[in-house]
Amino acid sequence: MESLDKYDLAILNELQRDGRLTNTDLAQRVGLSAAPCWRRVRALEEAGYIRGYRAEIDRHRIGLGVLAFVRLDAERIRGDLTRAMEEAIAPIPEVVSCHYISGTGTFELQVVARDLESFSQFARTVLLNLPNVKDMHTSFSLGEVKAGGALPLAHLKA
């Protein structure tokens, strides 16, 4: 799949809005019959445009009231040490997002916790003990304006 046409873009837009659409409903919304729509969805999955489907859970409803943005500074910037940090960070469930960043710092993490006390304990026992960590800077979300949004696709239109 080399390029996306208007039907592919419509499918991606609709599935970003509601990943639980039935193929019949999806086909109707994008203006295709069911079989070609199903083939296009499978092709988009196989080509890696659609990486998966998941439920978006309200973190507050499950008792995760704290969202922290944590910048970790590395002691030394070297390929093997950076990979070791990545490998140590990736499996930690409290880290919901991690980015290797430019500018000040090495990694920017989004970390969830029940409350400030549990975040503090997590930071001291887990984050500060990751390999090659020199320093840690934390900011806390005071309220979400937008999160988990759909990706813009307008730039892909021919």
DSSP file (Angstrom, degrees, kcal/mol; ACC not computed):
  #  RESIDUE AA STRUCTURE BP1 BP2  ACC     N-H-->O    O-->H-N    N-H-->O    O-->H-N    TCO  KAPPA ALPHA  PHI   PSI    X-CA   Y-CA   Z-CA
    1    1 A M              0   0    0      0, 0.0     3,-0.1     0, 0.0     0, 0.0   0.000 360.0 360.0 360.0 105.5    0.0    0.0    0.0
    2    2 A E        +     0   0    0      1,-0.2     2,-0.3     0, 0.0     0, 0.0   0.853 360.0  17.5 -92.1 -38.4    1.9    3.0   -1.3
    3    3 A S        -     0   0    0      0, 0.0     2,-0.5     0, 0.0    -1,-0.2  -0.944  69.6-124.8-136.4 158.3   -0.6    5.8   -1.1
    4    4 A L        -     0   0    0     -2,-0.3   154,-0.2   152,-0.2     2,-0.1  -0.857  22.8-158.8-103.8 132.2   -3.9    6.5    0.7
    5    5 A D     >  -     0   0    0     -2,-0.5     4,-2.4   152,-0.1     5,-0.2  -0.377  42.0 -85.0 -98.0-176.0   -7.0    7.4   -1.3
    6    6 A K  H  > S+     0   0    0      1,-0.2     4,-2.0     2,-0.2     5,-0.1   0.819 128.2  51.9 -62.0 -31.5  -10.1    9.2    0.0
    7    7 A Y  H  > S+     0   0    0      2,-0.2     4,-2.6     1,-0.2    -1,-0.2   0.907 109.2  49.2 -71.2 -41.5  -11.7    5.9    1.2
    8    8 A D  H  > S+     0   0    0      2,-0.2     4,-2.6     1,-0.2    -2,-0.2   0.928 112.9  47.6 -61.8 -44.5   -8.6    4.9    3.1
    9    9 A L  H  X S+     0   0    0     -4,-2.4     4,-2.6     1,-0.2    -2,-0.2   0.898 111.5  50.5 -63.7 -40.1   -8.5    8.4    4.8
   10   10 A A  H  X S+     0   0    0     -4,-2.0     4,-2.6    -5,-0.2    -1,-0.2   0.912 110.3  50.1 -64.1 -41.7  -12.2    8.2    5.6
   11   11 A I  H  X S+     0   0    0     -4,-2.6     4,-2.7     2,-0.2     5,-0.2   0.938 111.6  48.0 -60.8 -47.4  -11.7    4.7    7.1
   12   12 A L  H  X S+     0   0    0     -4,-2.6     4,-1.9     1,-0.2    -2,-0.2   0.912 112.5  49.2 -61.6 -42.9   -8.8    6.0    9.3
   13   13 A N  H  X S+     0   0    0     -4,-2.6     4,-1.5     2,-0.2    -2,-0.2   0.941 113.4  45.7 -61.3 -47.7  -10.8    9.0   10.4
   14   14 A E  H  X S+     0   0    0     -4,-2.6     4,-2.4     1,-0.2    -2,-0.2   0.905 112.7  49.4 -64.7 -42.0  -13.9    6.9   11.3
   15   15 A L  H  < S+     0   0    0     -4,-2.7    -1,-0.2     1,-0.2    -2,-0.2   0.817 107.1  55.7 -70.1 -28.8  -11.9    4.3   13.2
   16   16 A Q  H  < S+     0   0    0     -4,-1.9     3,-0.3    -5,-0.2    -1,-0.2   0.868 111.5  44.9 -67.2 -34.3  -10.0    7.0   15.1
   17   17 A R  H  < S+     0   0    0     -4,-1.5     2,-0.3     1,-0.3    -2,-0.2   0.890 137.0   4.8 -73.4 -40.1  -13.4    8.3   16.3
   18   18 A D    ><  -     0   0    0     -4,-2.4     3,-1.3    -5,-0.1    -1,-0.3  -0.767  56.9-176.2-152.1  98.1  -14.8    4.9   17.1
   19   19 A G  T 3  S+     0   0    0     -3,-0.3    -4,-0.1    -2,-0.3    -3,-0.1   0.517  83.3  66.2 -72.9  -5.1  -12.7    1.7   16.8
   20   20 A R  T 3   +     0   0    0     -5,-0.1    -1,-0.3     2,-0.0    -5,-0.1   0.320  69.2 131.1 -99.7   7.8  -15.7   -0.4   17.7
   21   21 A L    <   -     0   0    0     -3,-1.3     2,-0.1    -7,-0.1    -3,-0.0  -0.318  60.6-120.3 -57.9 139.1  -17.6    0.3   14.5
   22   22 A T     >  -     0   0    0      1,-0.1     4,-2.8     4,-0.0     5,-0.2  -0.447  24.4-112.2 -72.0 157.8  -18.9   -2.8   12.8
   23   23 A N  H  > S+     0   0    0      1,-0.2     4,-2.9     2,-0.2     5,-0.2   0.877 119.1  54.2 -59.1 -37.2  -17.6   -3.3    9.2
   24   24 A T  H  > S+     0   0    0      2,-0.2     4,-2.1     1,-0.2    -1,-0.2   0.934 111.1  43.6 -62.8 -47.4  -21.2   -2.7    8.0
   25   25 A D  H  > S+     0   0    0      2,-0.2     4,-2.3     1,-0.2    -2,-0.2   0.910 114.9  49.8 -65.0 -42.1  -21.4    0.7    9.8
   26   26 A L  H  X S+     0   0    0     -4,-2.8     4,-2.0     1,-0.2    -2,-0.2   0.937 110.2  50.1 -60.9 -47.6  -17.9    1.7    8.7
   27   27 A A  H  X>S+     0   0    0     -4,-2.9     5,-2.6     1,-0.2     4,-1.1   0.902 110.9  49.7 -58.5 -42.5  -18.7    0.8    5.1
   28   28 A Q  H  <5S+     0   0    0     -4,-2.1     3,-0.3     1,-0.2    -1,-0.2   0.906 110.3  50.1 -63.6 -42.1  -21.9    2.9    5.2
   29   29 A R  H  <5S+     0   0    0     -4,-2.3    -1,-0.2     1,-0.2    -2,-0.2   0.838 116.4  40.6 -67.1 -32.9  -20.1    5.9    6.7
   30   30 A V  H  <5S-     0   0    0     -4,-2.0    -1,-0.2    -5,-0.2    -2,-0.2   0.513 114.3-111.2 -97.3  -4.1  -17.3    5.9    4.1
   31   31 A G  T  <5S+     0   0    0     -4,-1.1     2,-0.3    -3,-0.3    -3,-0.2   0.840  75.9 114.8  82.9  34.4  -19.5    5.1    1.1
   32   32 A L      < -     0   0    0     -5,-2.6    -1,-0.3    -6,-0.2     2,-0.2  -0.836  67.5-105.7-124.9 165.3  -18.3    1.6    0.3
   33   33 A S     >  -     0   0    0     -2,-0.3     4,-1.8    -3,-0.1     5,-0.2  -0.498  43.5-101.6 -83.4 167.3  -19.9   -1.8    0.3
   34   34 A A  H  > S+     0   0    0      1,-0.2     4,-2.7     2,-0.2     5,-0.2   0.885 113.8  51.6 -61.5 -45.9  -18.9   -4.2    3.2
   35   35 A A  H  > S+     0   0    0      1,-0.2     4,-2.2     2,-0.2    -1,-0.2   0.942 112.5  43.1 -63.6 -50.1  -16.5   -6.5    1.3
   36   36 A P  H  > S+     0   0    0      0, 0.0     4,-2.2     0, 0.0    -1,-0.2   0.876 114.5  52.7 -63.1 -34.3  -14.2   -3.8   -0.2
   37   37 A C  H  X S+     0   0    0     -4,-1.8     4,-2.4     2,-0.2    -2,-0.2   0.941 108.9  48.9 -63.7 -46.8  -14.3   -1.9    3.1
   38   38 A W  H  X S+     0   0    0     -4,-2.7     4,-2.3     1,-0.2    -1,-0.2   0.902 111.2  50.6 -59.6 -42.3  -13.2   -5.0    5.0
   39   39 A R  H  X S+     0   0    0     -4,-2.2     4,-2.4     1,-0.2    -1,-0.2   0.896 110.4  49.7 -63.6 -40.1  -10.3   -5.5    2.5
   40   40 A R  H  X S+     0   0    0     -4,-2.2     4,-2.6     2,-0.2    -2,-0.2   0.906 109.5  50.6 -66.3 -41.4   -9.2   -1.9    2.9
   41   41 A V  H  X S+     0   0    0     -4,-2.4     4,-2.2     2,-0.2    -2,-0.2   0.935 111.9  48.0 -61.5 -45.2   -9.2   -2.2    6.7
   42   42 A R  H  X S+     0   0    0     -4,-2.3     4,-2.9     1,-0.2    -2,-0.2   0.907 111.7  50.0 -62.0 -41.6   -7.1   -5.4    6.5
   43   43 A A  H  X S+     0   0    0     -4,-2.4     4,-2.2     2,-0.2     6,-0.2   0.897 110.1  50.5 -64.4 -40.1   -4.7   -3.7    4.1
   44   44 A L  H  <>S+     0   0    0     -4,-2.6     5,-1.7     2,-0.2     6,-1.4   0.879 112.8  47.2 -64.7 -37.7   -4.3   -0.7    6.3
   45   45 A E  H ><5S+     0   0    0     -4,-2.2     3,-1.3     4,-0.2    -2,-0.2   0.947 113.1  47.2 -66.2 -49.1   -3.6   -3.0    9.3
   46   46 A E  H 3<5S+     0   0    0     -4,-2.9    -2,-0.2     1,-0.3    -1,-0.2   0.830 110.2  53.0 -64.0 -32.8   -1.1   -5.1    7.3
   47   47 A A  T 3<5S-     0   0    0     -4,-2.2    -1,-0.3    -5,-0.2    -2,-0.2   0.542 117.3-113.8 -80.6  -6.4    0.7   -1.9    6.0
   48   48 A G  T < 5S+     0   0    0     -3,-1.3    -3,-0.2    -4,-0.4    -2,-0.1   0.510  85.5 117.6  89.4   4.4    1.0   -0.7    9.6
   49   49 A Y  S   <S+     0   0    0     -5,-1.7     2,-0.7     1,-0.2    -4,-0.2   0.895  80.8  44.7 -68.8 -38.6   -1.3    2.4    9.3
   50   50 A I        +     0   0    0     -6,-1.4    -2,-0.3    -9,-0.1    -1,-0.2  -0.930  69.2 179.2-105.5 113.7   -3.5    0.8   12.0
   51   51 A R        -     0   0    0     -2,-0.7     2,-0.3     1,-0.3    -1,-0.1   0.666  56.9 -51.3 -91.1 -17.5   -1.4   -0.5   14.8
   52   52 A G        -     0   0    0      2,-0.0     2,-0.4     0, 0.0    -1,-0.3  -0.969  47.4-100.8 166.6-179.8   -4.1   -1.8   17.0
   53   53 A Y        +     0   0    0     -2,-0.3     2,-0.3    -3,-0.1    -3,-0.0  -0.986  38.8 160.4-131.9 140.0   -7.4   -1.2   18.8
   54   54 A R        -     0   0    0     -2,-0.4     2,-0.3     2,-0.0   -35,-0.2  -0.990  39.6-103.3-155.5 160.8   -7.9   -0.5   22.5
   55   55 A A        -     0   0    0     -2,-0.3     2,-0.7   -36,-0.0    -2,-0.0  -0.693  30.2-133.6 -84.2 139.4  -10.3    1.0   25.0
   56   56 A E        -     0   0    0     -2,-0.3     2,-0.4    92,-0.0    -1,-0.0  -0.868  27.1-158.0 -94.3 114.0   -9.5    4.5   26.2
   57   57 A I        -     0   0    0     -2,-0.7     2,-0.7     1,-0.0     3,-0.1  -0.750  19.3-120.4 -99.3 137.4   -9.9    4.3   30.0
   58   58 A D     >  -     0   0    0     -2,-0.4     4,-1.0     1,-0.2     3,-0.4  -0.658  20.7-155.2 -74.8 112.4  -10.6    7.3   32.2
   59   59 A R  T  4>S+     0   0    0     -2,-0.7     5,-3.0     1,-0.2     3,-0.3   0.827  91.0  56.3 -62.9 -32.0   -7.6    7.3   34.6
   60   60 A H  T >45S+     0   0    0      1,-0.2     3,-1.6     3,-0.2    -1,-0.2   0.899 102.0  56.1 -66.2 -39.4   -9.6    9.2   37.3
   61   61 A R  T 345S+     0   0    0     -3,-0.4    -1,-0.2     1,-0.3    -2,-0.2   0.769 109.0  47.4 -64.7 -25.5  -12.3    6.6   37.3
   62   62 A I  T 3<5S-     0   0    0     -4,-1.0    -1,-0.3    -3,-0.3    -2,-0.2   0.205 125.6 -99.1-103.0  16.3   -9.7    3.9   38.1
   63   63 A G  T < 5S+     0   0    0     -3,-1.6     2,-0.8     1,-0.1    -3,-0.2   0.706  82.2 129.0  84.0  20.7   -8.0    5.9   40.8
   64   64 A L      < +     0   0    0     -5,-3.0    50,-0.3     1,-0.2    -1,-0.1  -0.702  20.9 159.3-107.8  80.2   -5.0    7.4   39.0
   65   65 A G        +     0   0    0     49,-1.1     2,-0.5    -2,-0.8    49,-0.2   0.599  49.6  74.5 -80.1 -12.9   -5.5   11.0   39.9
   66   66 A V  E     -A  113   0A   0     47,-2.6    47,-1.9    -3,-0.1     2,-0.5  -0.888  50.8-178.5-109.8 130.6   -1.9   12.2   39.2
   67   67 A L  E     -A  112   0A   0     -2,-0.5    74,-2.9    74,-0.3     2,-0.4  -0.985  14.9-172.4-121.6 117.6   -0.4   12.7   35.8
   68   68 A A  E     -AB 111 140A   0     43,-3.2    43,-2.8    -2,-0.5     2,-0.6  -0.878  20.8-146.8-113.6 142.3    3.2   13.8   36.0
   69   69 A F  E     -AB 110 139A   0     70,-3.5    70,-2.4    -2,-0.4     2,-0.5  -0.945  26.1-169.9-104.1 116.5    5.6   14.9   33.2
   70   70 A V  E     -AB 109 138A   0     39,-2.6    39,-3.3    -2,-0.6     2,-0.6  -0.933  13.6-161.2-118.5 122.0    9.0   13.7   34.1
   71   71 A R  E     -AB 108 137A   0     66,-3.2    66,-2.3    -2,-0.5     2,-0.5  -0.897  11.0-160.6-100.0 122.1   12.2   14.7   32.3
   72   72 A L  E     -AB 107 136A   0     35,-2.6    34,-2.5    -2,-0.6    35,-2.0  -0.890   2.9-153.9-103.3 129.9   15.1   12.4   33.0
   73   73 A D  E     - B   0 135A   0     62,-2.7    61,-3.4    -2,-0.5    62,-1.3  -0.865  16.8-131.0-100.2 134.2   18.6   13.6   32.3
   74   74 A A  E     - B   0 133A   0     -2,-0.5    59,-0.2    59,-0.2     3,-0.2  -0.579   4.6-139.2 -84.7 145.7   21.2   11.0   31.5
   75   75 A E  S    S+     0   0    0     57,-3.1     2,-0.4     1,-0.3    -1,-0.1   0.930  92.9  10.4 -63.3 -47.3   24.6   10.9   33.3
   76   76 A R  S    S-     0   0    0     56,-0.3     2,-0.9     2,-0.1    -1,-0.3  -0.997  71.2-136.0-136.5 139.6   26.3   10.1   29.9
   77   77 A I        +     0   0    0     -2,-0.4     2,-0.3    -3,-0.2     3,-0.1  -0.836  50.2 135.6 -97.7 103.2   24.9   10.2   26.4
   78   78 A R     >  -     0   0    0     -2,-0.9     4,-2.9     1,-0.1     5,-0.3  -0.988  61.4-115.8-146.9 144.8   26.2    7.1   24.7
   79   79 A G  H  > S+     0   0    0     -2,-0.3     4,-2.4     1,-0.2     5,-0.2   0.883 113.0  44.4 -50.8 -50.9   24.3    4.6   22.5
   80   80 A D  H  > S+     0   0    0      1,-0.2     4,-1.8     2,-0.2    -1,-0.2   0.867 115.5  48.0 -67.1 -35.7   24.5    1.6   24.8
   81   81 A L  H  > S+     0   0    0     -3,-0.2     4,-1.9     2,-0.2    -1,-0.2   0.882 111.5  50.0 -71.9 -38.2   23.6    3.6   27.9
   82   82 A T  H  X S+     0   0    0     -4,-2.9     4,-2.5     2,-0.2    -2,-0.2   0.921 110.6  49.9 -65.4 -43.3   20.7    5.2   26.2
   83   83 A R  H  X S+     0   0    0     -4,-2.4     4,-2.8    -5,-0.3    -2,-0.2   0.885 108.0  54.0 -61.6 -38.2   19.4    1.8   25.0
   84   84 A A  H  X S+     0   0    0     -4,-1.8     4,-1.7     2,-0.2    -1,-0.2   0.896 109.3  48.0 -63.2 -39.3   19.7    0.5   28.5
   85   85 A M  H  X S+     0   0    0     -4,-1.9     4,-2.3     2,-0.2    -2,-0.2   0.936 112.0  49.5 -64.8 -45.7   17.6    3.4   29.8
   86   86 A E  H  X S+     0   0    0     -4,-2.5     4,-2.6     1,-0.2    -2,-0.2   0.927 111.5  48.6 -57.8 -46.5   15.0    2.7   27.0
   87   87 A E  H  < S+     0   0    0     -4,-2.8    -1,-0.2     1,-0.2    -2,-0.2   0.823 113.0  47.9 -66.0 -31.5   14.9   -1.0   27.9
   88   88 A A  H  < S+     0   0    0     -4,-1.7    -1,-0.2    -5,-0.2    -2,-0.2   0.842 115.8  43.8 -76.9 -33.6   14.5   -0.2   31.6
   89   89 A I  H >< S+     0   0    0     -4,-2.3     3,-2.0     1,-0.2     6,-0.2   0.895  98.6  72.0 -77.3 -41.8   11.7    2.3   31.0
   90   90 A A  T 3< S+     0   0    0     -4,-2.6    -1,-0.2     1,-0.3    -2,-0.1   0.809  97.7  45.1 -50.3 -44.5    9.6    0.5   28.4
   91   91 A P  T 3  S+     0   0    0      0, 0.0    -1,-0.3     0, 0.0    -2,-0.1   0.515  82.1 110.5 -83.4   0.0    8.1   -2.3   30.7
   92   92 A I    X   -     0   0    0     -3,-2.0     3,-1.2    -4,-0.2    -3,-0.0  -0.625  56.3-156.5 -78.0 114.8    7.1    0.1   33.6
   93   93 A P  T 3  S+     0   0    0      0, 0.0    -1,-0.2     0, 0.0    19,-0.1   0.805  88.9  61.2 -64.9 -30.0    3.3    0.2   33.6
   94   94 A E  T 3  S+     0   0    0      1,-0.1    18,-2.3    17,-0.1     2,-1.0   0.742  88.9  79.6 -68.7 -21.8    3.1    3.6   35.4
   95   95 A V  E <   +C  111   0A   0     -3,-1.2    16,-0.2    16,-0.2     3,-0.1  -0.779  57.1 173.5 -87.5 105.3    5.0    5.2   32.5
   96   96 A V  E     +     0   0A   0     14,-2.2     2,-0.3    -2,-1.0    -1,-0.2   0.611  66.9  17.0 -91.5 -12.7    2.3    5.6   29.9
   97   97 A S  E     -C  110   0A   0     13,-1.2    13,-2.5    -3,-0.1     2,-0.4  -0.967  61.5-177.4-156.7 142.0    4.4    7.5   27.4
   98   98 A C  E     -C  109   0A   0     -2,-0.3     2,-0.4    11,-0.2    11,-0.2  -0.979   4.5-176.6-145.3 130.6    8.2    8.0   26.9
   99   99 A H  E     -C  108   0A   0      9,-2.3     9,-2.7    -2,-0.4     2,-0.6  -0.987  27.2-133.0-129.5 137.1    9.9   10.1   24.3
  100  100 A Y  E     -C  107   0A   0     -2,-0.4     7,-0.2     7,-0.2     2,-0.2  -0.798  44.3-160.7 -80.1 122.9   13.6   10.6   23.6
  101  101 A I        -     0   0    0      5,-2.2     2,-0.2    -2,-0.6     4,-0.0  -0.698  19.6-130.1-117.9 160.1   13.8   14.4   23.4
  102  102 A S  S    S+     0   0    0     -2,-0.2     2,-0.1     2,-0.0    -1,-0.0  -0.490  75.1  26.5 -92.5 172.2   16.0   17.1   22.0
  103  103 A G  S    S+     0   0    0     -2,-0.2     2,-0.3     3,-0.0    -2,-0.1  -0.463 116.1   8.1  77.7-147.8   17.2   20.1   24.0
  104  104 A T  S    S+     0   0    0     -2,-0.1     2,-0.1   -31,-0.0    -2,-0.0  -0.524 116.9  18.1 -73.1 129.5   17.5   19.9   27.8
  105  105 A G        -     0   0    0     -2,-0.3   -32,-0.2   -31,-0.1     3,-0.1  -0.249  69.1-118.7 100.0 170.7   17.1   16.3   29.1
  106  106 A T  S    S+     0   0    0    -34,-2.5    -5,-2.2     1,-0.4     2,-0.4   0.730  88.1  21.8-114.9 -47.7   17.2   12.9   27.5
  107  107 A F  E     -AC  72 100A   0    -35,-2.0   -35,-2.6    -7,-0.2     2,-0.5  -0.963  56.9-155.5-128.1 144.2   13.7   11.4   28.0
  108  108 A E  E     -AC  71  99A   0     -9,-2.7    -9,-2.3    -2,-0.4     2,-0.3  -0.986  23.0-172.3-116.2 121.4   10.3   12.9   28.7
  109  109 A L  E     -AC  70  98A   0    -39,-3.3   -39,-2.6    -2,-0.5     2,-0.5  -0.828  22.9-146.9-113.8 149.0    7.9   10.6   30.4
  110  110 A Q  E     -AC  69  97A   0    -13,-2.5   -14,-2.2    -2,-0.3   -13,-1.2  -0.986  28.0-174.9-108.9 124.7    4.2   10.7   31.3
  111  111 A V  E     -AC  68  95A   0    -43,-2.8   -43,-3.2    -2,-0.5     2,-0.3  -0.962  11.8-155.4-125.2 134.9    3.7    8.9   34.5
  112  112 A V  E     +A   67   0A   0    -18,-2.3     2,-0.3    -2,-0.4   -45,-0.2  -0.847  18.4 165.8-109.5 148.8    0.4    8.1   36.3
  113  113 A A  E     -A   66   0A   0    -47,-1.9   -47,-2.6    -2,-0.3     3,-0.1  -0.972  45.2-113.2-152.9 162.5    0.0    7.5   40.0
  114  114 A R  S    S-     0   0    0     -2,-0.3   -49,-1.1   -50,-0.3     2,-0.3   0.938  91.7 -24.6 -63.7 -47.7   -2.8    7.3   42.6
  115  115 A D  S  > S-     0   0    0    -50,-0.1     4,-2.2   -51,-0.1     5,-0.2  -0.880  75.4 -82.2-155.3 179.9   -1.8   10.4   44.5
  116  116 A L  H  > S+     0   0    0     -2,-0.3     4,-2.8     1,-0.2     5,-0.2   0.873 123.7  54.2 -64.5 -36.8    1.3   12.6   45.2
  117  117 A E  H  > S+     0   0    0      2,-0.2     4,-2.2     1,-0.2    -1,-0.2   0.929 110.5  45.0 -64.1 -44.4    2.5   10.3   47.9
  118  118 A S  H  > S+     0   0    0      2,-0.2     4,-2.3     1,-0.2    -1,-0.2   0.861 113.4  51.2 -69.8 -33.3    2.5    7.2   45.7
  119  119 A F  H  X S+     0   0    0     -4,-2.2     4,-3.1     2,-0.2     5,-0.2   0.940 109.2  51.2 -64.1 -45.2    4.2    9.2   42.9
  120  120 A S  H  X S+     0   0    0     -4,-2.8     4,-2.2     1,-0.2    -2,-0.2   0.915 111.8  46.2 -58.3 -44.6    6.9   10.4   45.3
  121  121 A Q  H  X S+     0   0    0     -4,-2.2     4,-2.6     2,-0.2     5,-0.3   0.916 113.3  49.8 -64.1 -42.8    7.5    6.8   46.4
  122  122 A F  H  X>S+     0   0    0     -4,-2.3     4,-2.7     1,-0.2     5,-1.3   0.911 110.5  50.3 -61.4 -43.9    7.6    5.6   42.7
  123  123 A A  H  <>S+     0   0    0     -4,-3.1     5,-2.6     3,-0.2     6,-0.2   0.917 114.9  43.3 -62.0 -43.6   10.0    8.4   41.7
  124  124 A R  H  <5S+     0   0    0     -4,-2.2    -2,-0.2    -5,-0.2    -1,-0.2   0.887 123.5  34.5 -70.8 -39.2   12.4    7.6   44.6
  125  125 A T  H  <5S+     0   0    0     -4,-2.6    -2,-0.2    -5,-0.2    -3,-0.2   0.773 134.4  15.7 -91.0 -25.9   12.3    3.8   44.2
  126  126 A V  T ><5S+     0   0    0     -4,-2.7     3,-0.8    -5,-0.3     4,-0.3   0.812 123.3  41.7-111.6 -62.8   12.0    3.4   40.5
  127  127 A L  G > <S+     0   0    0     -5,-1.3     3,-1.5     1,-0.3    -3,-0.2   0.912 115.7  47.3 -62.5 -46.7   12.7    6.4   38.4
  128  128 A L  G 3 <S+     0   0    0     -5,-2.6    -1,-0.3     1,-0.3     5,-0.1   0.669 111.0  55.0 -70.1 -13.8   15.8    7.6   40.2
  129  129 A N  G <  S+     0   0    0     -3,-0.8    -1,-0.3    -6,-0.2    -2,-0.2   0.334  78.9 117.7-100.6   6.5   17.2    4.1   40.2
  130  130 A L  S X  S-     0   0    0     -3,-1.5     3,-1.3    -4,-0.3   -45,-0.1  -0.388  81.1 -84.9 -66.4 153.2   17.0    3.6   36.4
  131  131 A P  T 3  S+     0   0    0      0, 0.0    -1,-0.1     0, 0.0   -43,-0.1  -0.360 107.3   4.8 -64.0 136.8   20.3    3.1   34.8
  132  132 A N  T 3  S+     0   0    0      1,-0.2   -57,-3.1   -58,-0.1     2,-0.5   0.615  84.1 152.4  72.2  16.1   22.3    6.2   33.9
  133  133 A V  E <   +B   74   0A   0     -3,-1.3   -59,-0.2   -59,-0.2    -1,-0.2  -0.683  14.9 170.1 -82.5 125.5   19.9    8.7   35.4
  134  134 A K  E     -     0   0A   0    -61,-3.4     2,-0.3    -2,-0.5   -60,-0.2   0.801  64.0  -4.1 -97.0 -41.2   21.7   11.9   36.6
  135  135 A D  E     -B   73   0A   0    -62,-1.3   -62,-2.7     2,-0.0     2,-0.4  -0.973  55.3-148.2-153.7 160.9   18.7   14.1   37.4
  136  136 A M  E     -B   72   0A   0     -2,-0.3     2,-0.4   -64,-0.2   -64,-0.2  -1.000   6.8-170.9-139.3 134.7   14.9   14.2   37.3
  137  137 A H  E     -B   71   0A   0    -66,-2.3   -66,-3.2    -2,-0.4     2,-0.4  -0.995  13.1-165.5-126.9 130.3   12.6   17.2   36.8
  138  138 A T  E     -B   70   0A   0     -2,-0.4     2,-0.3   -68,-0.2   -68,-0.2  -0.940  13.7-179.2-124.9 137.4    8.8   16.8   37.3
  139  139 A S  E     -B   69   0A   0    -70,-2.4   -70,-3.5    -2,-0.4     2,-0.4  -0.966  20.9-139.8-125.0 147.6    5.8   18.9   36.5
  140  140 A F  E     -B   68   0A   0     -2,-0.3     2,-0.3   -72,-0.2   -72,-0.2  -0.879  16.9-117.1-112.3 140.2    2.3   17.9   37.4
  141  141 A S        -     0   0    0    -74,-2.9   -74,-0.3    -2,-0.4     3,-0.1  -0.551  20.1-169.8 -70.1 131.3   -0.9   18.2   35.2
  142  142 A L  S    S-     0   0    0      1,-0.4     2,-0.2    -2,-0.3    -1,-0.1   0.467  72.8 -19.7 -98.7  -5.4   -3.4   20.5   36.8
  143  143 A G        -     0   0    0      0, 0.0     2,-0.4     0, 0.0    -1,-0.4  -0.655  67.2-110.3 165.2 139.6   -6.1   19.6   34.4
  144  144 A E        +     0   0    0     -2,-0.2     3,-0.1     1,-0.2    -3,-0.0  -0.714  25.7 175.2 -87.4 130.1   -6.4   18.0   30.9
  145  145 A V  S    S-     0   0    0     -2,-0.4     2,-0.3     1,-0.4    -1,-0.2   0.787  77.9  -4.5 -94.8 -41.6   -7.5   20.2   28.1
  146  146 A K  S    S+     0   0    0      3,-0.0    -1,-0.4     0, 0.0     2,-0.3  -0.952  70.9 163.3-155.1 132.3   -7.0   17.6   25.4
  147  147 A A        +     0   0    0     -2,-0.3    -3,-0.0    -3,-0.1     0, 0.0  -0.994  61.2  16.9-149.2 150.2   -5.7   14.0   25.6
  148  148 A G  S    S+     0   0    0     -2,-0.3    -1,-0.1     1,-0.2   -92,-0.0   0.803  81.7 171.9  62.0  30.5   -5.8   10.9   23.4
  149  149 A G        -     0   0    0      1,-0.1    -1,-0.2    -3,-0.0     2,-0.1  -0.266  37.0 -98.2 -74.5 159.0   -6.9   12.9   20.4
  150  150 A A        -     0   0    0      1,-0.1    -1,-0.1  -137,-0.0  -137,-0.1  -0.408  42.5-107.1 -69.8 149.6   -7.1   11.6   16.8
  151  151 A L        -     0   0    0     -2,-0.1     2,-0.2     1,-0.1    -1,-0.1  -0.560  34.8-109.5 -77.5 142.5   -4.2   12.3   14.5
  152  152 A P        +     0   0    0      0, 0.0    -1,-0.1     0, 0.0  -139,-0.0  -0.509  34.5 178.0 -71.8 140.8   -4.8   14.9   11.8
  153  153 A L    >   +     0   0    0     -2,-0.2     3,-2.1     2,-0.1     4,-0.4   0.396  50.9 101.9-121.7  -1.3   -5.0   13.4    8.3
  154  154 A A  G >  S+     0   0    0      1,-0.3     3,-1.4     2,-0.2    -1,-0.1   0.810  75.2  63.8 -59.0 -31.4   -5.7   16.5    6.1
  155  155 A H  G 3  S+     0   0    0      1,-0.2    -1,-0.3     3,-0.1    -2,-0.1   0.642  95.9  60.7 -68.2 -13.0   -2.0   16.7    5.0
  156  156 A L  G <  S+     0   0    0     -3,-2.1    -1,-0.2  -151,-0.0  -152,-0.2   0.565  77.3 110.2 -90.3 -10.0   -2.5   13.3    3.3
  157  157 A K    <         0   0    0     -3,-1.4  -152,-0.1    -4,-0.4    -3,-0.0  -0.435 360.0 360.0 -70.4 138.8   -5.2   14.4    0.9
  158  158 A A              0   0    0   -154,-0.2    -1,-0.1    -2,-0.1    -3,-0.1   0.470 360.0 360.0 -73.3 360.0   -4.1   14.5   -2.7
